[in-house]
Amino acid sequence: MKRFMIAAGIAMLVIACAKHEQTSAPKSGKSFTIAVIPQGSTHEFWKSIHAGAMKTAQDEAKGGVNVTIIWKGPMREDDREQQVQVVEGFVTQHVDGIVLAPFDKNALVRPVEEAKRAGIPTVVVDSGLESTDAISFVASNNYHGGELAADEMGRLLGGKGKVLALRYQEGVFSTEQREKGFIERIKTAYPAIQLISSNQFAGATRDTAKTAAENLLNRFGNDLDGLFTPNESSTAGALLALEDAGKAGKIRFIGFDSSEVFVKAMRDGKLHGIVVQNPFRMGELGVKTVVDHLLGKPVEKRVDTGVTLITPANLDAPESQTLLHPPLETYLK
């Protein structure tokens, strides 16, 4: 009898422990495969988005949701056909969700529509799409970023002078908005600043941007007071062109996006400011939004991840350093 009572007590204890584990363990137990598709794979910007995506995967695992991230994009940022093929491939594989930074605002519409028909939700990050089929758009206010660059240029030039905007590439929504914000702000707020060129394109690489900037410097360099470039590769190429022409630091130069090269250029007086986004946050919230949607939670149609002007004056501020040095090593091992 005594042995029976002891055995019964142990059994009750085991059942109680099991019940406790069930109530204290994560309730979801869900597993999702999320494809994250950047415009390219070489720039620091895309690496930051990748790191942010991996952070969300780790965070979700703590809550009992297993998220597998598949990172795949074109080698070149201007390879719209390859990016279309990547999206189509993931639709065929029937991943659970897609996070997409579309290179072309029109060319990627059809693949996203196909994903929706297949029951695969897409969150668009960084650059917009001419479609309402994405469940959310997670990005900076790129137009405002252009305005910030224009206001800093106006301040540096004392409201007068000759400037040019070297555009990135046709069809890219994010950079088109930055260019538009800069040009319209210059024209409306600084009437004594003459915009002498705004119809030339840098192309997708640092080398094509360098060539385009060299051509502009050969044509306008002697009269030029300021230069604006709207992304990482165009800024890098223009910086090289200014250095080769012996004009780095003499022409006021505002770029976009961040890299260690740009930080050094600001410290050396060759670059007078950069407008930076928060790509780490884009990747983090892009994946988080897809997962929340898959779990049946409400999601915002538009998520603004912020845009900030960094200059030599605020370069060493903690907020600037956080944006300039996202924790890539922590999440991209």
C-alpha positions in Angstrom: 0.0 0.0 0.0 2.8 2.3 1.0 4.6 1.6 -2.3 1.4 2.2 -4.2 1.0 5.6 -2.6 4.5 6.5 -3.3 4.1 5.5 -7.0 0.9 7.4 -7.2 2.6 10.5 -5.8 5.4 10.3 -8.2 2.9 9.9 -11.1 1.0 13.0 -10.0 4.3 14.9 -9.7 5.3 13.9 -13.3 1.8 15.0 -14.6 2.1 18.3 -12.7 5.5 18.9 -14.1 4.4 18.1 -17.6 1.4 20.5 -17.3 3.8 23.2 -16.1 6.1 22.7 -19.1 3.1 22.9 -21.4 1.9 26.1 -20.0 5.4 27.7 -19.7 6.6 26.6 -23.1 6.1 28.8 -26.2 2.5 28.4 -27.5 3.2 28.8 -31.2 5.6 26.0 -32.2 5.3 27.4 -35.8 8.0 27.1 -38.5 8.3 29.5 -41.4 10.8 29.8 -44.3 11.2 33.4 -45.4 13.1 34.5 -48.5 14.9 37.8 -48.3 15.7 39.2 -51.7 17.9 42.3 -51.9 18.7 44.4 -55.0 22.3 43.3 -54.9 24.7 41.5 -52.6 27.9 43.5 -52.4 27.1 46.9 -50.8 27.2 47.3 -47.0 23.6 48.5 -47.1 22.4 45.0 -48.1 24.6 43.3 -45.6 22.9 45.4 -42.9 19.5 44.3 -44.1 20.7 40.7 -44.0 21.9 41.1 -40.4 18.6 42.7 -39.4 16.7 39.8 -40.9 18.8 37.3 -39.0 18.2 39.2 -35.7 14.5 38.7 -36.1 14.9 35.0 -36.8 16.9 34.7 -33.5 14.3 36.8 -31.6 11.4 34.8 -32.9 13.1 31.5 -31.9 13.0 32.7 -28.3 9.3 32.9 -28.6 8.9 29.4 -30.1 8.7 30.4 -33.7 11.3 28.8 -35.9 12.2 31.2 -38.8 14.5 30.0 -41.6 16.0 32.9 -43.6 17.0 32.3 -47.2 19.1 35.2 -48.5 19.5 35.5 -52.2 19.8 38.4 -54.7 21.5 39.4 -57.9 25.2 40.1 -57.9 24.6 43.5 -59.7 22.0 45.9 -58.5 20.9 46.6 -62.0 20.1 43.0 -62.9 16.3 43.3 -62.9 15.8 40.1 -64.9 17.8 38.0 -62.4 15.9 39.5 -59.5 12.6 38.6 -61.2 13.9 35.1 -61.6 14.8 34.9 -57.9 11.3 35.9 -56.9 9.7 33.5 -59.3 12.0 30.7 -58.0 10.9 31.2 -54.5 7.2 31.3 -55.5 7.8 27.9 -57.2 9.4 26.6 -54.0 6.4 27.9 -52.1 8.3 29.6 -49.3 6.0 30.9 -46.5 6.8 34.6 -47.1 9.0 37.0 -49.1 10.9 40.2 -48.1 11.8 42.1 -51.3 13.8 45.2 -52.0 12.8 45.7 -55.6 15.3 47.1 -58.0 12.6 48.2 -60.5 9.3 49.6 -59.3 7.5 48.2 -62.4 9.4 45.0 -63.4 8.8 43.3 -60.0 5.1 43.9 -59.9 4.1 40.8 -61.8 6.3 38.4 -59.6 4.7 39.9 -56.4 1.3 39.4 -57.9 2.2 35.8 -58.7 3.3 35.3 -55.1 0.0 36.7 -53.8 -2.0 34.3 -56.0 0.1 31.5 -54.6 -0.7 32.5 -51.1 2.7 33.9 -50.3 2.7 37.3 -48.6 5.4 39.8 -49.6 6.8 42.7 -47.6 8.6 45.3 -49.7 11.5 47.1 -48.1 13.8 50.0 -49.0 12.4 50.9 -52.4 8.7 51.1 -53.4 6.7 49.1 -55.9 3.9 50.2 -58.2 1.5 47.7 -56.7 -0.8 47.3 -53.7 -0.3 43.6 -53.5 2.5 43.8 -50.9 1.2 43.5 -47.3 3.5 46.2 -46.1 6.1 48.7 -47.2 9.0 49.1 -44.7 11.4 51.9 -45.7 12.8 55.3 -45.1 11.0 58.5 -46.2 13.3 58.9 -49.2 11.8 62.2 -50.3 12.6 63.7 -46.9 16.1 62.3 -47.2 16.6 64.4 -50.3 15.2 67.4 -48.6 17.7 67.0 -45.7 20.5 66.9 -48.3 19.2 70.0 -50.0 19.0 71.9 -46.7 22.5 71.0 -45.7 23.7 72.1 -49.2 21.9 75.3 -48.8 23.5 75.9 -45.4 27.0 75.1 -46.7 26.7 77.4 -49.7 25.1 80.2 -47.8 22.0 79.9 -50.0 23.8 80.7 -53.3 26.0 78.9 -55.9 25.9 76.3 -58.6 25.1 72.6 -57.8 24.3 69.4 -59.7 22.5 66.2 -58.8 24.0 63.0 -60.3 21.0 60.7 -60.4 21.3 56.9 -59.8 19.3 54.9 -62.4 15.9 55.1 -64.0 13.0 53.0 -62.5 14.4 52.8 -58.9 11.7 54.2 -56.7 13.9 55.0 -53.6 16.5 57.0 -55.4 14.0 58.7 -57.6 12.3 60.0 -54.5 15.6 61.2 -53.0 16.5 63.0 -56.2 13.1 64.6 -56.4 13.2 65.7 -52.7 16.6 67.3 -53.3 15.8 69.0 -56.6 12.4 70.4 -55.5 13.7 71.6 -52.1 16.6 73.4 -53.8 14.3 75.1 -56.3 11.7 76.2 -53.7 13.8 77.0 -50.7 17.0 78.3 -52.2 16.2 80.4 -55.3 19.8 81.8 -55.5 21.2 78.3 -56.0 21.3 77.3 -59.6 20.8 73.6 -60.4 23.1 73.3 -63.5 22.6 69.5 -64.1 20.0 67.0 -62.9 19.5 64.7 -65.9 22.6 62.5 -65.8 22.7 59.0 -64.4 25.5 57.2 -62.4 24.5 53.7 -63.2 24.6 50.7 -60.9 28.3 50.5 -60.0 31.0 52.6 -58.5 32.9 52.5 -61.8 30.0 53.7 -63.9 29.4 56.4 -61.3 33.0 57.5 -61.4 32.8 57.8 -65.2 29.6 59.8 -65.1 31.0 62.1 -62.4 34.2 62.6 -64.4 32.2 63.7 -67.4 30.2 66.2 -65.4 33.3 67.6 -63.7 35.0 68.0 -67.1 31.9 70.0 -68.2 31.0 72.0 -65.1 33.9 71.5 -62.7 35.3 75.1 -62.9 32.0 76.6 -62.0 30.6 73.9 -59.6 30.0 74.7 -55.9 28.0 71.6 -54.8 27.3 68.0 -55.7 24.6 65.6 -54.5 24.5 61.8 -55.1 21.6 59.6 -54.0 23.0 56.2 -53.0 26.2 54.3 -51.9 27.6 53.5 -55.4 27.0 56.9 -56.9 28.6 58.5 -53.8 31.6 56.2 -53.9 32.2 56.8 -57.6 31.8 60.6 -57.4 34.2 60.7 -54.5 36.9 58.9 -56.6 36.2 61.3 -59.5 36.6 64.4 -57.2 39.8 63.0 -55.7 41.3 62.3 -59.2 40.4 65.8 -60.4 41.9 67.4 -57.3 38.6 68.9 -56.3 37.7 66.8 -53.3 36.9 69.1 -50.4 36.7 72.1 -52.7 33.3 71.3 -54.0 30.6 70.8 -51.3 29.6 67.2 -51.5 26.5 65.5 -49.9 26.0 61.8 -50.5 23.6 59.0 -49.4 24.1 55.8 -47.4 27.1 54.9 -45.3 30.4 53.1 -45.5 33.8 53.3 -43.8 35.2 55.0 -46.9 32.6 57.8 -46.4 33.4 58.2 -42.7 37.1 58.6 -43.5 36.2 61.1 -46.3 34.2 63.2 -43.9 37.1 63.2 -41.4 39.4 64.2 -44.2 37.1 67.1 -45.3 36.3 65.5 -48.7 32.7 64.7 -48.0 30.5 67.2 -46.2 27.6 65.0 -45.2 25.7 61.7 -45.8 22.0 61.0 -45.5 21.8 57.6 -43.9 18.9 55.2 -43.5 18.6 52.3 -41.0 18.9 49.2 -43.2 19.4 46.9 -40.2 16.0 48.0 -38.9 14.5 47.5 -42.4 15.7 43.9 -42.4 14.5 43.3 -38.9 11.1 44.8 -39.3 10.6 43.4 -42.8 10.9 39.8 -41.6 9.0 40.6 -38.4 6.1 42.0 -40.4 5.9 38.8 -42.6 6.0 36.6 -39.5 3.3 38.6 -37.7 1.1 38.4 -40.8 1.6 34.6 -41.0 0.7 34.3 -37.3 -2.5 36.2 -37.9 -1.5 39.4 -36.3 -2.4 42.8 -37.7 0.5 44.7 -39.6 1.0 48.2 -40.6 0.7 49.0 -44.3 3.5 51.5 -44.1 6.4 51.4 -41.7 8.9 54.4 -41.6 12.4 53.3 -40.5 13.8 56.8 -40.4 16.4 58.9 -42.2 19.2 61.0 -40.7 21.8 63.5 -41.9 25.3 62.8 -40.6 27.9 65.5 -41.0 31.4 66.0 -39.5 29.8 67.9 -36.7 27.7 65.0 -35.4 29.8 62.1 -36.8 30.9 60.9 -33.3 27.5 61.2 -31.6 26.3 57.9 -30.2 23.2 58.0 -32.4 25.4 58.4 -35.6 27.8 55.7 -34.6 24.9 53.3 -34.1 23.7 53.9 -37.6 27.1 53.8 -39.1 28.2 50.6 -37.4 25.3 48.1 -37.2 26.2 44.7 -35.5 26.9 42.8 -38.7 29.4 40.4 -37.1 26.9 39.4 -34.4 24.3 38.1 -36.9 26.3 37.2 -40.0 28.6 34.6 -38.7 
